[in-house]
Amino acid sequence: MAKTSLELLVSLQDLDLMIEEADEVKKLGFSVTGSTELIKAREELAKSISRPLLSRYEQLRAKIKRAVVPVKDDICLGCFLRQPTSRGVRGREDEQIFTCENCGRMLYWLE
């Protein structure tokens, strides 16, 4: 089964966070193995995401550490603003990527 663009973005964000954590550990003077593999995996994953969506993600990541956040009970877990109920119905279908009206993060819905 093919992954949706949203699932790919969440995976990309996870890799970005792991790469950042590895860099922080290196700054503390510890040796870290596997960081080159993480970077390669990120590059491969980024190739499978459409250019406009990847660009939008990268712009958000430059400003906000977590660019893709979940919505639980119609509340954005990035800024805790309630999302419109009508958006939640369509957001659960994962066919379209919605952004929070308050913080601008990309959203995905949790059941």
C-alpha positions as CSV (number, residue, x, y, z in Angstrom):
1,M,0.0,0.0,0.0
2,A,1.4,3.4,-1.0
3,K,1.9,5.9,1.7
4,T,0.0,9.2,1.5
5,S,1.9,12.5,1.3
6,L,1.0,13.2,4.9
7,E,2.5,10.0,6.1
8,L,5.7,10.8,4.1
9,L,5.9,14.2,5.7
10,V,5.5,12.8,9.2
11,S,8.3,10.3,8.5
12,L,10.5,13.1,7.1
13,Q,9.9,15.1,10.2
14,D,10.9,12.2,12.4
15,L,14.1,11.8,10.4
16,D,14.8,15.5,10.7
17,L,14.3,15.4,14.5
18,M,16.6,12.3,14.8
19,I,19.3,14.1,12.7
20,E,19.0,17.2,15.0
21,E,19.3,15.1,18.1
22,A,22.4,13.3,16.7
23,D,24.0,16.6,16.0
24,E,23.3,17.8,19.5
25,V,24.8,14.7,21.0
26,K,27.9,15.2,18.8
27,K,28.2,18.8,20.1
28,L,28.4,17.4,23.6
29,G,31.5,15.4,22.6
30,F,30.0,11.9,22.2
31,S,30.5,9.8,19.2
32,V,27.4,9.0,17.2
33,T,27.1,6.2,14.6
34,G,24.4,6.0,12.0
35,S,24.0,9.7,11.3
36,T,25.1,9.4,7.7
37,E,22.5,6.7,7.2
38,L,19.8,9.0,8.6
39,I,20.8,11.7,6.2
40,K,20.8,9.3,3.2
41,A,17.3,8.0,4.3
42,R,16.1,11.6,4.5
43,E,17.3,12.4,1.0
44,E,15.6,9.3,-0.4
45,L,12.4,10.0,1.4
46,A,12.4,13.7,0.3
47,K,12.6,12.5,-3.4
48,S,9.2,10.8,-3.0
49,I,7.5,13.9,-1.8
50,S,6.2,16.4,-4.4
51,R,8.4,19.5,-4.8
52,P,5.7,22.1,-3.8
53,L,4.8,20.1,-0.6
54,L,8.4,19.6,0.3
55,S,9.1,23.3,-0.2
56,R,6.2,24.2,2.0
57,Y,7.5,21.8,4.7
58,E,11.0,23.1,4.5
59,Q,9.8,26.7,4.9
60,L,7.8,25.7,8.0
61,R,10.7,23.7,9.4
62,A,12.9,26.8,9.2
63,K,10.6,28.6,11.5
64,I,9.0,25.9,13.6
65,K,10.7,22.7,15.0
66,R,7.6,20.6,14.4
67,A,6.0,21.5,11.1
68,V,3.5,18.6,11.0
69,V,1.4,18.1,14.2
70,P,-1.6,16.0,15.1
71,V,-5.1,17.2,15.8
72,K,-6.9,15.5,18.7
73,D,-10.5,16.3,19.5
74,D,-10.4,19.1,16.9
75,I,-7.5,20.8,18.8
76,C,-4.1,21.5,17.0
77,L,-1.5,20.0,19.3
78,G,1.0,22.6,18.1
79,C,-0.7,25.7,19.3
80,F,-3.8,24.3,21.0
81,L,-6.3,26.2,18.9
82,R,-9.6,24.5,18.2
83,Q,-10.0,23.7,14.5
84,P,-13.4,24.1,12.7
85,T,-15.5,21.0,12.9
86,S,-16.1,20.9,9.2
87,R,-12.3,20.8,8.6
88,G,-12.0,17.8,11.0
89,V,-14.4,15.7,8.9
90,R,-12.4,16.3,5.7
91,G,-9.1,16.1,7.6
92,R,-9.7,12.6,8.7
93,E,-9.9,11.4,5.1
94,D,-6.2,12.3,4.6
95,E,-6.8,13.3,1.0
96,Q,-5.9,17.0,1.6
97,I,-3.3,18.6,3.8
98,F,-4.8,21.3,6.0
99,T,-2.9,23.9,7.9
100,C,-3.7,25.4,11.3
101,E,-5.3,28.9,11.0
102,N,-3.3,30.1,14.0
103,C,0.2,28.6,13.8
104,G,0.4,27.5,10.1
105,R,1.5,24.0,10.9
106,M,0.4,21.1,8.7
107,L,-2.2,19.0,10.4
108,Y,-3.1,15.3,10.6
109,W,-6.0,13.9,12.6
110,L,-5.8,11.3,15.4
111,E,-8.8,9.0,16.0
